Amino acid sequence: MASRSGSRPNTDRRSFLVATGAALAGGALATGTASAVESAPYHLSQGDQCVPLQPLQGDDPVEAFYDYRRDRDSSYGTRSLQQPNTSVLFLYEGPDGVSLVAVHGALGGNGDGGSITFDISGLPSSGDWIVRDDSYDGPNRYDRWEIDGDSATVDWTWDGRRADGAVYGPLGDDVSVEIDPAFNERAALYGDHYEGNVSNWQALSGDLDDPTRTSLDRSTPLRIESGSCPTTSTMATSSTTSETTTARPSSGESTTATGMETTGGESSGNEDDLQRILDGLSRFFDWLSQLFDRFARFAERYL
């Protein structure tokens, strides 16, 4: 029986893709994926942990990307990033530069709403509050904004069907912004209008369509700065799976992304070194798996 004439080229191209993927993986192993992560243009530090931040990139200006609409007093443009009972924090890079974005809750979600207070300092003079969600005048506007130069105190509260948040930008080149959070009962407006609880605080980084989510400690201040993580900091493990390791505060506690399970205790130096090695290997294999997944999708689409 005669063989199909097109089978050989397809096989050759698939073999080429596999070989190329293996070569890329080998190169990543030689250089170390940690170096690629550490070279992110920004980082977030909380306690003794550091999270590399790669801005989520889009073609729209940040105000259009956020897409605040008065009919629901919420961000429509960030719906793919929103999660019920969750607050997300990330950098967005559009045609006008890099901006800081915070989104609380989920529009149209089934959460319980919530209340958060952020004391923010170190805001660069190059920027401004591009979006204040909410800032309209009316009896149903409960959020409170106190702005004083490079500092601001924002009290948010929202119901479970809507979202809240803000955008500040552009940040410029030299960034050092600190956020001191107060969630749930510690927030200024908790119980005044809504009593829902925010169960998770996440930092997003990387791909706008599929960002890496790192869970943060809701009771510890954080700082977002230009440049890669300091070499003396411990890299926070992050993952796109349902359970994400928290950036641990200085007490040595860690919390999963669910915010429900907490383990504490001091580790010896050797155990810390071993954990850092295991974390690095975990990040590498996660990256390697994503790389081969992308090659597989490419092969299925074009071959």
Salt bridges, closest charged atoms under 4 A:
ASP12 OD1 - ARG8 NH1 3.85
ASP67 OD2 - ARG69 NH2 2.89
ASP73 OD1 - ARG70 NH1 2.63
ASP73 OD2 - ARG162 NH1 3.17
ASP155 OD2 - ARG144 NE 3.20
ASP159 OD2 - ARG161 NH2 3.25
GLU178 OE1 - ARG223 NH2 2.60
GLU225 OE1 - HIS43 NE2 3.41
ASP273 OD1 - ARG276 NH2 2.42
